[in-house]
Amino acid sequence: MSQQWTPPPAPGAPASVPNYLIPAIISIFCCWPLAIVAIIFAAQVNGKVASGDIQGAMDASKKAKLFSFLAIGLGLAGALIYVLLMVLGMGLGAMQ
């Protein structure tokens, strides 16, 4: 049996770059326009690492993290505002 030999990473280069694909997919339920952008950047990371573009992969990883966490944050903030408005509306309706 022969195995493929992979050369060690260059000095100073990270061994792996996180792609943040899972948070990007989860964020699709919160704010889908930003989540689509996050998924696109997350999908680019592994291809850039494979082609040797570590700097580009790190940039795409950073953007995927930013957009996915922004989408999750906006989705949670929107849900919180919705719940507060519903509670406030029920409270005002009960007072009348």
N, C-alpha and C positions, 0 to 999 in steps of 0.2 A: 504494500500500500504506500502510495506517495501522498504527501501532504503539501499544500501550497505554502510557500514561505512568504511571510509578510515582513517587510523591513520594519525596524523599530521607528517610532516617530522621531522627527528631527528634534534636536535639543531646543528647549524653550517652547516647543509646541505642546498644547494639551493633548493627552491621550485620546480623549473623546470630547465632543462638543454636544451638549444636551440640545435636543431638537424641540422640546416643549410641545410635542404633538398631542399628548393626552389633555393638557389644559386647554389647548386650542380647540380640540373637539368638544370638550365639556362646555366651553364658552359659547358654542353654537346655540345653546339653550337660553343664554342670557341676552346677548346682543349680537345677532347674526351678521350684520354688516362688518363689524370689527372682527368677528370670529373668522370670517372668510379670509380676510387679510392675514390673520394669525396662522391659519391653516396653510396658506400659500407659502409664507415664510418658513414655517416649520417643515414643510415638505422639501424645501430647498437645501436644508442643512446637510442631510446625509449625502446628497449628490455633490455638494461642494467639498465635503470632507473627502469623499472618494476621489475627486479630481485633484486633490491636493491644495485647494484654496481654503486654508484654515482661517485666514482673516475674514474672507467672505462668509464662511460658515459661522464664525463667531458673531458677525454682524447680523446675519439672518436669524440666528438663535436669539440674540438680544431683542430684535424686532418682534419675533414670534412671542417671546415672553411678555413684552410690553403690550402688544395688542390683545393677547389672550387675557392678561390680568385686567386690562382696561375694560374689556367686554364683560368679564365676570363682575367687576366692580360696578359698572353701570347697570348691569342686570339686577344685582342685589340692591343697589340704591333705588332703582325703579320699583322693585317689588316692595321695598320698605315704605316708599312714599305711597304706593297704592294701598297697602295695608293701613297706614296711618290715616289716609283720606277716608277709607271705608269705616274705620272705627270712629273717626270724627263725624262722619255723616250719620252713622247709627246713633251716636250719642246725641247729636242735635235733633235727630228725628224722635228720639225717646223723650226729649225734654218738651216737645210740643204737645 
